[in-house]
Amino acid sequence: MLICQTAQKMNKTDKPEQFWSGFSAGMFAGGLLLYAFATKQGRTTVKKLLKQSEDVDGNIEKIIFALQKISKNKKNIKK
């Protein structure tokens, strides 16, 4: 009984615009995934993006290490 009442309330509040916006977003995301993994050019693009993200990760580690070194030097100077 409660499930039927909840379903009836949901049907009254749902709008067709919400369906079409969700449908469009799903189609767009599916198209991107299809391009990224089904085409040769898409796979090379994904590989390039992954390589760039690895480079950023390495650079962030270097920056954090440098900042830690600088903060240690400032603490030594204050003493």
C-alpha positions, 0 to 999 in steps of 0.5 A: 500500500505504501509503495503504491502511494509513493509511486503515485506521488512520484508520477505526479511530481516527475516532469518530462523535462527532467527525463530529457535532460537526463537522457541527453546527459547520458547520451553525451557521456555514452558518446564520449566513452564510445569515442575514448575507447572504441576509436584509435584516436580516442585511445591515443587521447586517453593515453596522452591524458593519463601520461599528463596526469602522471606528470602532474602527480610527480610534479606535485610530489616535488613541490610538496617536498620543496615546501617541506624543505623550505619550512624546515629551513625557516624553523632552523633560522628562527631558533 
